[in-house]
């Protein structure tokens, strides 16, 4: 199982280590540093690194490498999933997961890590349970603790931990009972030069924030559940009911959680919200290149496309870009060659464009590669797959909760080749 | 550190004393003394703050072990946070201060009795983490209580504690009977306790491969499946991984397990999903393919795999490595999902390369156009490694999908036009492979290739180009000039290019002798006289002699028609693939190596194999587990570290007639043997595949070793073996004793090969015990001693049941008899022939290897007599294609005598029927691994030829069984 954990910052310092079995010398990280040196980009460090006596499994989050050390055959996904859980927990506790936040709360971090694993076996990883065991630090509580001498460690066995609903704590009380659901869809797509779609798929999630008293039992039904043929559920969802009736039935955890994530891959269901007209070209023997980009809405079902951000990695030979945006602002980083254009909202009457010239470094030949254009965008109040929630019902409790549902579509990895 | 210091300053400036960073503020030497004083303070609050400071120092790797007694003094407290902090400290430092740690024991023991289950659990958990013998002794009693605690939280913590204790002192755990208690916990009412018990047992089992700790039977499986639905995601992973080790009794059981595991495919935790995929992939093998459910299951597997690819890149990487295996085993699952493997330009490089590999595996006529368009796109990306691999991929597509070859070639030509140096070089390397696969089809592009001759600076590309020029010298007008231009810098070239240049010029000379005499002399002298490289010199001399003695023969040799290269030589060898499928989701699946090869903690991991629907035994490969390639390919010894025998056997140069085909891991030898059999004097040309073949191995030997061998090969290969076997048994006359037939001893290891040690021997089965009886004869001049014996993995898991008992040294010219009892629980690997056994014998002089074949009747059990009814039902149940018929000639026994004789070898006659003067004997026998063989023996009075029909669920054994019949009946 998981032997040890090292946290390494972007400048290569090990700033935290935790061992669940015997102590593994931090020199084991030298193998990691070697791999890091070989990788050109920080993201390219391979996730599994063999060393003579151990295996190092790492994830990079918030510019911190979380490096787990294992010695025997352990499923790597198990380790990676656990590391993700560590990151989520830190974020949950400290608001951000940064080196500074971790150092500021090092004792809580240590207590958390000790509670999450025992001898390398996961012990308590649900945020609901952890929060009962170790209370998250808040300014107020720290003050109170300092004055009264009380602690931020729970004295009682978390009640939920062994019940049939281990994800929910008991004795939850709210004056306002409310349940909010966010349906968020991301479009991953590759569009080729001519504008036709090579692949397109939707990664959707339903995130929930449920603050309800007692043990509410919820059911959520959809207008068009047949869209969801590839889903991953939170453990609280009763799978049998879904199989039989296509209804989500569950006792929710308290607070924020991801109810389900889904995947729509059949292409006819994936609408492409924007189109891009582009002309990025260099002439043989000339040190100038043309850059011409226009964006327009495509299938948006009448909603407006907002927060559009276009970025593109221009060829290495490009020295400067002298462009003129019809709206928004653009930046070009001459070191990384990254061009970013913050477009904002697309007005269908007056399409945004970015036009101008690029100049090549003196003596550089015509670049071989064609830059890819990356697009980010947001469309409010719409799930691009057309998914719609029908109704939410509650059983088991007497009060009437306030219910809310929000839809949003974003671009995930949305790439246009030129 | 600088950043950190700044951080601290900032915090101070703003007077923020609320965060833990205040614990770092003192770094000066007096710190320890200060802390010591604070720890011994009367004020609780001050104590706690001090312990926090100590822990903070500890986390950043500072040595605060000097404070040990002071911290331990804080342990007895009602404050849970303080207690936890002290425990944290103890775990870290107890090992370095064992004598001090003992001070803590009393508190631990007291806490284990506390009313609060949280404290009980915490105490037992912490005690297990303290790796000090003295503490461990005190742990046993509290642990025993906690394992039976009324609170499941304590029980589940105690379960893990057993695993901890086992890691510290395995013997203690066994002596105290904790393993049995742990096994009982599998039936606990609380699913979390079950999951932790399974996890603990799995971890313990890893260091005891044969201990059979997780004894899985239908009842426990049912309990696990029930717990599976209710426990945490991590528990589900442990349970699924454990389920994967189970072998269901029949297809109905595997279907019902599959049905109950399928919902896990919708879990949000990707590790749960992949473990579920493993269970399904394994148990699917047992399901009949015509079952509706089989098709449903196949369909259900695709979406979760696709979903894994939308996760974070690290998860994607592990998923892709596993999908690579799944696609090789069951391409149908993902054949429509090509597009999800298309590469996004900002994927990390390790994801890109994996996706590319899978794209090629999924490429087919239906989707090749899309794939090629994508690959062409990738070839214009920035990342050089990726671009190269993309270009290679185009070549692999051409070789894999014949219909696409033309398109691929034109795509490659387009890429060459880009004139990007590394793209051109890569393209030329793959075009060379395309030429070898489709000779005389695309030579029109040679002119274009020649234009780029100057820009080639990588040895592989240069060698490829030279090969093309040499191979097609007659079509290239200025071939001599081109080759001559390379010759100028001959000594600066790498060996690969030099060898290629030598061969190419010789080819050119044989094709255009008149104009190139000077050139060939030049290259021969360069190679033979001016070079230090023995390979190059040797090849030069061979060509030289060949050319000078018999130019006609030289032409035949050098310009011989080359075998076509086969597609997909990069496929994983089928037995390894099967094993890896059983290890989906593990490190083994990420590295595509058998687990025994690399994981340190798992010495002697048992090799897992897929069991398919038709097979009743685990050890013998069932008929439909693979294509013909599986059954016909020579046995492959997977080179695995730590398996000395396996490795060394590869060096064994005994001729194939006595050992069976050599292990595939010795390609050099394979090559030689194949060439001799193939009759083609290809060995010279064979060299070419070495520098050129690259990833698309060129010689037939490669094909035979890893993929499907040419149809004619195995026959000619096997013939001498079975012949040899017959001879071996023909030698013996009058070797018959009471009932059981014992083959006479034959020489297994001649003295010549073993520095004077001669071993002859035979196999005997006496009252259920298999023995290997050997005569060891010392023909050397010195005394031999220190004998030991070891077997390679074999078809039926034969292994020595004890050490070789040769107590006295053998003096020169002395011979000694030794009997070695054998067990059948050793590691299993299919051998060819099935009853082949590779043995290593060690003495004070050296280690020697030989192989011998045991009569399969050694493995027939005494209880091999089947009930009549069962026999009838089984006979009908086994499909007809599993039946094989043989003739036994010249046997002059009547049916009763034959029956008696066979009974001596545990072949039991169940019934006898006489139809029209023909006696039909129905017989059964049972192998040690549980495989039943049913036989029908027809004896016609007056006819010395018997007919025998054998039916078995594992038809591979039939040949062996038949040979056994023949030997028993004739002796």
Interface residues (C-beta under 8 A of the other chain):
Chain A: X1 X9 X11 X13 X14 X15 X16 X17 X18 X19 X20 X21 X22 X23 X26 X39 X40 X41 X43 X44 X46 X47 X48 X50 X53 X55 X57 X58 X59 X71 X72 X73 X74 X75 X76 X77 X78 X80 X81 X82 X84 X99 X100 X103 X104 X105 X106 X107 X108 X109 X110 X111 X114 X118 X119 X121 X122 X123 X125 X126 X139 X142 X143 X146 X149 X151 X152 X153 X154 X155 X156 X157 X161 X162 X164 X166 X188 X190 X192 X198 X199 X201 X203 X229 X230 X231 X232 X233 X234 X235 X239 X240 X243 X258 X260 X261 X263 X265 X313 X316 X368 X369 X370 X372 X374 X413 X415 X417
Chain B: X1 X3 X4 X7 X11 X18 X19 X20 X21 X23 X24 X44 X45 X48 X52 X55 X56 X59 X60 X61 X79 X80 X81 X82 X84 X85 X88 X92 X95 X116 X117 X118 X121 X125 X128 X129 X131 X151 X152 X153 X157 X160 X161 X163 X164 X167 X190 X192 X196 X199 X200 X203 X206 X230 X232 X233 X234 X237 X241 X263 X266 X267 X268 X269 X270 X271 X273 X274 X275 X303 X304 X306 X307 X310 X312 X313 X314 X315 X317 X318 X319 X337 X339 X340 X342 X344 X345 X346 X348 X349 X350 X370 X373 X374 X377 X380 X381 X382 X418 X420 X585 X586 X587 X588 X590 X591 X595 X598 X599 X600 X601 X602 X605
